[in-house]
């Protein structure tokens, strides 16, 4: 028999998802069969799999050790990753912690660092975060097999600023809900080409071309026209909204420093929206004007920074974050 006790970090998730992390090699049908036959129990009782587990809950599996080892094969491999994460923590030395409690970690990502790795050999902010928790002793190899802390939002490789991470199931669910219902206000600083003299609320419909890694934006009029002629394209586009507010205009270099409120959060939204109105972000070679970027001191990356987040009024266990404002210092260069 194998016995596990749900930890505080693991609580809040469905029982079947917890089991899938313990037994990643087992098919879903097998797990539900074991639940029906009471070969897997929750707190000594038969379970359906849709229960929400709590800290202190007892999970028992009545398997032969050989069977358990077979179905937990990936679990064993995953728990041996601590050293590589600690190496990532040491190699990415420019990442800084802006805020931390037992459930939430908010980091300041520098330019040039991936939020999550794209290739197997990549070292990303996500690996740094896991290494940071390993080195602090807040995450063990056994913990990592049951619940893996993770980032909750992404920034482009060459965009700097605030990234939200969940240290626990509870924290991840809270942050994901804030992002999903758009109650968390996210502000960016951008240097845009040309002069923008007033606050503008930009709206449109965005489509991401994954193969080209490019986002395209249509006005509401063009979107409606397209959907009438090709109804199947409706699912390809997502409604987006961006609010830009000028902070100052540099007459000598002809750029406007903007405060940008990201109302929705789609891939490349700010960059594509600003380029769409003729004011691309300086240093943005994908959406901007290459000769200008090369002339401006050979800019290597877009001048876009996720600088501030503001929490709404919150009730319940995360009420301590109500109205809290967190800032990431702007890069020096």
HUWODA-V328379 format. One record per residue. RES is the residue in three letters. OMEGA is omega in whole degrees, 0 to 359 (999 if undefined). Layout:
# HUWODA-V328379
res:omega
RES:OMEGA
RES:OMEGA
This chain:
# HUWODA-V328379
res:omega
UNK:176
UNK:183
UNK:180
UNK:176
UNK:181
UNK:179
UNK:180
UNK:180
UNK:185
UNK:186
UNK:178
UNK:180
UNK:177
UNK:183
UNK:182
UNK:177
UNK:176
UNK:180
UNK:181
UNK:177
UNK:177
UNK:185
UNK:185
UNK:181
UNK:182
UNK:177
UNK:180
UNK:179
UNK:179
UNK:181
UNK:180
UNK:176
UNK:179
UNK:177
UNK:180
UNK:182
UNK:180
UNK:171
UNK:170
UNK:181
UNK:176
UNK:183
UNK:176
UNK:183
UNK:176
UNK:182
UNK:180
UNK:181
UNK:181
UNK:179
UNK:174
UNK:186
UNK:181
UNK:178
UNK:180
UNK:177
UNK:182
UNK:179
UNK:179
UNK:177
UNK:182
UNK:181
UNK:167
UNK:183
UNK:179
UNK:178
UNK:180
UNK:180
UNK:180
UNK:185
UNK:178
UNK:183
UNK:180
UNK:179
UNK:181
UNK:180
UNK:182
UNK:184
UNK:179
UNK:186
UNK:186
UNK:183
UNK:181
UNK:178
UNK:179
UNK:176
UNK:178
UNK:180
UNK:180
UNK:186
UNK:179
UNK:190
UNK:185
UNK:179
UNK:180
UNK:180
UNK:179
UNK:181
UNK:178
UNK:167
UNK:186
UNK:183
UNK:190
UNK:176
UNK:179
UNK:188
UNK:173
UNK:183
UNK:176
UNK:175
UNK:175
UNK:182
UNK:175
UNK:174
UNK:174
UNK:186
UNK:179
UNK:178
UNK:184
UNK:185
UNK:182
UNK:170
UNK:186
UNK:176
UNK:179
UNK:178
UNK:177
UNK:182
UNK:178
UNK:177
UNK:177
UNK:180
UNK:175
UNK:183
UNK:177
UNK:182
UNK:179
UNK:178
UNK:178
UNK:179
UNK:178
UNK:178
UNK:185
UNK:177
UNK:182
UNK:178
UNK:181
UNK:175
UNK:185
UNK:174
UNK:181
UNK:175
UNK:182
UNK:168
UNK:174
UNK:181
UNK:185
UNK:169
UNK:181
UNK:171
UNK:193
UNK:174
UNK:183
UNK:181
UNK:175
UNK:178
UNK:180
UNK:175
UNK:181
UNK:180
UNK:179
UNK:180
UNK:179
UNK:181
UNK:180
UNK:178
UNK:179
UNK:181
UNK:183
UNK:181
UNK:174
UNK:179
UNK:176
UNK:183
UNK:183
UNK:182
UNK:178
UNK:169
UNK:179
UNK:171
UNK:185
UNK:180
UNK:176
UNK:184
UNK:173
UNK:190
UNK:183
UNK:177
UNK:181
UNK:173
UNK:183
UNK:178
UNK:179
UNK:179
UNK:187
UNK:175
UNK:180
UNK:173
UNK:187
UNK:183
UNK:180
UNK:185
UNK:180
UNK:176
UNK:179
UNK:182
UNK:175
UNK:172
UNK:180
UNK:180
UNK:181
UNK:178
UNK:181
UNK:178
UNK:180
UNK:182
UNK:178
UNK:181
UNK:181
UNK:184
UNK:182
UNK:181
UNK:184
UNK:182
UNK:183
UNK:185
UNK:178
UNK:178
UNK:180
UNK:180
UNK:181
UNK:177
UNK:180
UNK:182
UNK:181
UNK:176
UNK:171
UNK:178
UNK:178
UNK:184
UNK:183
UNK:183
UNK:175
UNK:171
UNK:179
UNK:172
UNK:185
UNK:163
UNK:186
UNK:174
UNK:180
UNK:183
UNK:171
UNK:183
UNK:180
UNK:184
UNK:177
UNK:188
UNK:183
UNK:183
UNK:181
UNK:181
UNK:180
UNK:177
UNK:182
UNK:178
UNK:175
UNK:180
UNK:182
UNK:178
UNK:176
UNK:178
UNK:182
UNK:182
UNK:181
UNK:183
UNK:186
UNK:183
UNK:187
UNK:180
UNK:180
UNK:180
UNK:180
UNK:179
UNK:182
UNK:175
UNK:177
UNK:181
UNK:184
UNK:183
UNK:181
UNK:183
UNK:184
UNK:188
UNK:176
UNK:194
UNK:187
UNK:170
UNK:178
UNK:178
UNK:176
UNK:172
UNK:187
UNK:175
UNK:176
UNK:189
UNK:179
UNK:180
UNK:180
UNK:179
UNK:183
UNK:176
UNK:183
UNK:178
UNK:180
UNK:183
UNK:172
UNK:180
UNK:178
UNK:178
UNK:181
UNK:181
UNK:999
